Amino acid sequence: MVAACNGQDRIMDLHLPTLMVMEAFVPACAGAVLFTAWLYDRKILVLGLWGLANLVAAGGVFSLPARKRAGFGDNVRPRPF
């Protein structure tokens, strides 16, 4: 992304940890809303499953930095086809 600042073009920096938090926060909120809706009407099973899936996805995105801190993925190289 390029942002104009005083007539000069410069590249906008994206803060990766902030993006990761937002990537986990949005499905966590959606999952909480869907799961709560399922608690009010338990006959609609899809709401509970969809909410649970969103909560699991948020947990997975949130745990990605923990994998790096634990040392996993340091020596991982992509395999050639």
Kinemage of the C-alpha trace (Angstrom):
@kinemage 1
@onewidth
@group {chain A} dominant
@subgroup {mainchain}
@vectorlist {calphas} color= white
{ca met a 1} P 0.000 0.000 0.000
{ca val a 2} L 1.217 3.460 -0.771
{ca ala a 3} L 0.182 6.523 1.204
{ca ala a 4} L 0.645 10.086 0.045
{ca cys a 5} L 2.266 12.329 2.619
{ca asn a 6} L 3.161 15.938 1.758
{ca gly a 7} L 3.384 15.139 -1.938
{ca gln a 8} L 5.762 12.220 -1.381
{ca asp a 9} L 4.876 8.574 -1.789
{ca arg a 10} L 5.850 6.244 0.995
{ca ile a 11} L 5.040 2.665 1.830
{ca met a 12} L 2.573 2.126 4.642
{ca asp a 13} L 3.756 -0.224 7.355
{ca leu a 14} L 1.326 -2.902 8.480
{ca his a 15} L 1.737 -4.063 12.073
{ca leu a 16} L 1.458 -7.847 11.850
{ca pro a 17} L 0.627 -8.523 15.541
{ca thr a 18} L -2.274 -6.087 15.353
{ca leu a 19} L -3.580 -7.758 12.215
{ca met a 20} L -3.321 -11.163 13.898
{ca val a 21} L -5.281 -9.953 16.934
{ca met a 22} L -8.016 -8.574 14.701
{ca glu a 23} L -7.993 -11.773 12.642
{ca ala a 24} L -8.724 -13.706 15.850
{ca phe a 25} L -11.082 -11.149 17.431
{ca val a 26} L -13.610 -10.998 14.579
{ca pro a 27} L -14.397 -14.739 14.431
{ca ala a 28} L -14.354 -14.925 18.234
{ca cys a 29} L -17.079 -12.270 18.422
{ca ala a 30} L -19.076 -13.896 15.633
{ca gly a 31} L -18.721 -17.282 17.299
{ca ala a 32} L -19.868 -15.904 20.629
{ca val a 33} L -22.949 -14.324 19.043
{ca leu a 34} L -23.844 -17.487 17.115
{ca phe a 35} L -23.275 -19.728 20.122
{ca thr a 36} L -25.422 -17.446 22.294
{ca ala a 37} L -28.172 -17.516 19.666
{ca trp a 38} L -27.993 -21.314 19.726
{ca leu a 39} L -28.344 -21.317 23.518
{ca tyr a 40} L -31.630 -19.442 23.175
{ca asp a 41} L -33.019 -21.864 20.568
{ca arg a 42} L -31.297 -25.250 20.766
{ca lys a 43} L -33.432 -26.763 18.017
{ca ile a 44} L -31.287 -24.997 15.391
{ca leu a 45} L -28.138 -27.095 15.589
{ca val a 46} L -26.390 -25.211 12.785
{ca leu a 47} L -26.031 -22.092 14.941
{ca gly a 48} L -24.151 -24.021 17.600
{ca leu a 49} L -21.878 -25.739 15.096
{ca trp a 50} L -21.174 -22.524 13.208
{ca gly a 51} L -20.440 -20.668 16.445
{ca leu a 52} L -18.155 -23.441 17.668
{ca ala a 53} L -16.325 -23.482 14.332
{ca asn a 54} L -15.733 -19.727 14.542
{ca leu a 55} L -14.426 -20.044 18.102
{ca val a 56} L -12.054 -22.840 17.072
{ca ala a 57} L -10.833 -20.787 14.099
{ca ala a 58} L -10.197 -17.799 16.369
{ca gly a 59} L -8.273 -20.007 18.764
{ca gly a 60} L -6.191 -21.372 15.905
{ca val a 61} L -5.288 -17.927 14.601
{ca phe a 62} L -4.533 -16.749 18.116
{ca ser a 63} L -2.226 -19.731 18.758
{ca leu a 64} L -0.078 -19.209 15.639
{ca pro a 65} L 2.403 -16.876 17.403
{ca ala a 66} L 2.667 -19.371 20.278
{ca arg a 67} L 3.947 -21.965 17.815
{ca lys a 68} L 6.797 -19.689 16.809
{ca arg a 69} L 7.669 -18.924 20.447
{ca ala a 70} L 7.779 -22.633 21.259
{ca gly a 71} L 10.387 -23.175 18.530
{ca phe a 72} L 8.234 -25.111 16.089
{ca gly a 73} L 8.631 -24.197 12.466
{ca asp a 74} L 12.170 -22.823 12.723
{ca asn a 75} L 13.691 -25.491 10.493
{ca val a 76} L 10.753 -26.020 8.204
{ca arg a 77} L 11.552 -25.725 4.523
{ca pro a 78} L 8.950 -25.977 1.775
{ca arg a 79} L 9.060 -29.227 -0.130
{ca pro a 80} L 9.612 -29.034 -3.883
{ca phe a 81} L 6.892 -30.519 -6.067
